[in-house]
Amino acid sequence: MVDLKAPGLDALTFKASKHPKDVRDQVWRATEMVGRGDIEGALRSFDAALAQQHSDPELLEGKGLLLLMLDRPEEALALLDEAVNAGSDDPTVQVGRGVALHALGRLNESVAAFNQALALRPDENVLSMKRVVLEELLWSLVREGKAAWSGGKPKGSSKRVQLTPGPSISEMVHEGRR
């Protein structure tokens, strides 16, 4: 499985004006720590901020992105889901979810998260990540015998990959075509 790069803390859309000063200070401190490579320290700063505003979607998103940086996708996904439930409509949350779900091997859900991110804001990088997951998903279906290639995969072609249905699939279309 290919490693997808999670969005960094710089992708966090932090609306400072809606937070108390001490929460803002914790977020700025966390950002500085990330710049120095101290992800654990940044995580502690977000914990301190969340202690004051425990259901704030921006803070949940920030901590989730940090957990992805620490290769802790299960914990990250839980926080990113919590951010969505708290009302976040930031596409970065969905990208983070897509990366976490991909790391957990939940490819169909990963594609769905990338689709949600793209619906909120079209982005070529997100589209590229979605294509990577779709390709892995298609290869896994071939390996599992649920689909078979109907012909050779054309190298460098932008044409649609066609699959012959296997025993449990009636129709298969490669969503990542251009």
C-alpha positions in Angstrom: 0.0 0.0 0.0 1.2 3.5 -0.9 1.7 6.0 1.9 -0.5 9.0 1.3 0.8 12.3 2.8 -1.6 13.7 5.4 -2.3 17.4 5.3 0.0 19.3 7.7 -1.1 21.6 10.5 -0.6 24.5 8.1 -3.7 23.2 6.3 -5.8 23.9 9.4 -8.2 26.8 8.8 -8.0 28.3 12.3 -10.3 31.2 12.9 -8.5 32.8 15.8 -11.1 35.4 16.5 -13.6 32.8 17.8 -11.2 31.4 20.4 -10.1 32.7 23.8 -6.5 34.0 23.9 -5.1 31.0 25.8 -6.5 28.6 23.2 -5.0 30.7 20.4 -1.7 30.7 22.2 -1.8 26.9 22.5 -2.5 26.6 18.7 0.3 29.0 17.8 2.7 27.2 20.2 1.7 23.9 18.5 2.4 25.3 15.1 5.8 26.4 16.2 6.5 23.0 17.7 5.6 21.3 14.4 8.0 23.6 12.6 10.7 22.3 14.9 9.7 18.7 14.4 8.2 18.3 18.0 4.9 16.7 17.0 4.5 15.2 20.5 4.8 18.7 22.1 2.3 20.1 19.5 -0.1 17.3 20.5 0.2 18.3 24.2 -0.6 21.9 23.2 -3.7 20.8 21.3 -4.7 18.7 24.4 -4.4 21.8 26.5 -6.6 23.8 24.0 -9.1 21.0 23.8 -9.4 20.9 27.6 -10.9 24.3 27.3 -13.0 23.8 24.2 -13.4 20.1 24.0 -15.8 19.9 21.0 -14.3 22.6 18.8 -14.1 21.2 15.3 -11.0 23.2 14.4 -9.1 21.9 17.5 -10.3 18.3 16.9 -9.1 18.6 13.3 -5.7 19.9 14.3 -5.1 17.1 16.8 -6.4 14.6 14.2 -3.8 15.9 11.7 -1.1 15.6 14.3 -2.0 12.0 15.0 -1.8 11.3 11.3 1.7 12.7 11.3 2.5 10.3 14.2 1.2 7.4 12.2 -1.8 6.8 14.5 -4.6 6.6 12.0 -7.2 5.0 14.3 -7.0 7.8 16.8 -6.8 10.4 14.1 -9.9 9.0 12.4 -11.9 9.1 15.6 -11.0 12.8 16.1 -11.7 13.8 12.5 -15.0 12.0 12.7 -15.7 14.0 15.8 -14.8 17.2 14.0 -17.3 16.3 11.2 -20.0 15.6 13.9 -19.2 18.9 15.5 -20.1 20.7 12.3 -16.8 21.0 10.4 -17.2 21.6 6.7 -13.5 22.0 6.1 -12.4 19.8 3.2 -9.1 19.2 5.0 -11.0 17.1 7.6 -12.3 14.9 4.8 -8.8 14.6 3.3 -7.4 13.6 6.7 -10.2 11.0 7.0 -9.3 9.7 3.5 -5.7 9.3 4.5 -6.5 7.6 7.8 -9.1 5.3 6.2 -6.5 4.4 3.5 -3.9 3.6 6.2 -6.4 1.3 7.9 -7.1 -0.5 4.6 -10.7 0.8 4.4 -10.3 1.8 0.7 -14.0 2.2 -0.2 -14.5 4.6 2.7 -11.3 6.4 1.8 -12.5 7.1 -1.7 -15.8 8.3 -0.3 -14.0 10.8 2.0 -11.9 12.1 -0.9 -15.1 12.5 -2.9 -16.6 14.6 0.0 -13.4 16.7 0.1 -13.6 17.3 -3.6 -17.3 18.2 -3.4 -16.4 20.9 -0.8 -13.4 22.2 -2.8 -12.0 20.8 -6.0 -8.2 20.2 -5.6 -5.8 18.4 -7.9 -3.7 17.0 -5.0 -6.9 15.4 -3.5 -7.9 14.1 -6.9 -4.4 12.5 -7.2 -4.7 10.8 -3.8 -8.2 9.5 -4.7 -6.7 8.0 -7.9 -4.0 6.2 -5.9 -6.7 4.7 -3.6 -8.9 3.7 -6.5 -6.0 2.0 -8.2 -5.2 0.1 -5.0 -8.9 -0.8 -4.7 -9.0 -2.1 -8.2 -5.9 -4.2 -7.8 -7.2 -5.7 -4.6 -10.4 -6.7 -6.4 -8.3 -8.4 -9.0 -6.2 -10.2 -6.4 -9.3 -11.4 -4.6 -10.7 -12.8 -7.8 -13.7 -10.5 -7.7 -12.6 -8.9 -11.0 -10.3 -9.7 -13.8 -8.5 -7.6 -16.3 -10.3 -7.7 -19.7 -7.0 -6.7 -21.4 -3.6 -5.4 -20.7 -3.4 -2.2 -18.7 -2.2 0.4 -21.2 0.9 2.2 -19.9 0.6 5.9 -19.9 -2.9 5.8 -21.3 -5.6 8.1 -20.0 -8.2 5.7 -21.3 -10.6 3.9 -19.0 -9.4 0.6 -17.5 -12.0 -2.0 -18.3 -12.6 -5.0 -16.0 -14.4 -8.2 -16.6 -16.9 -8.9 -13.7 -15.8 -11.7 -11.4 -18.2 -13.9 -9.4 -19.5 -11.2 -7.0 -19.4 -8.0 -9.1 -21.9 -7.2 -11.8 -20.3 -4.1 -13.1 -17.0 -2.4 -12.5 -16.0 1.1 -13.6 -12.7 2.9 -12.8 -13.7 6.2 -11.3 -10.2 7.7 -11.6 -10.3 8.2 -15.3 -9.7 11.6 -16.7 
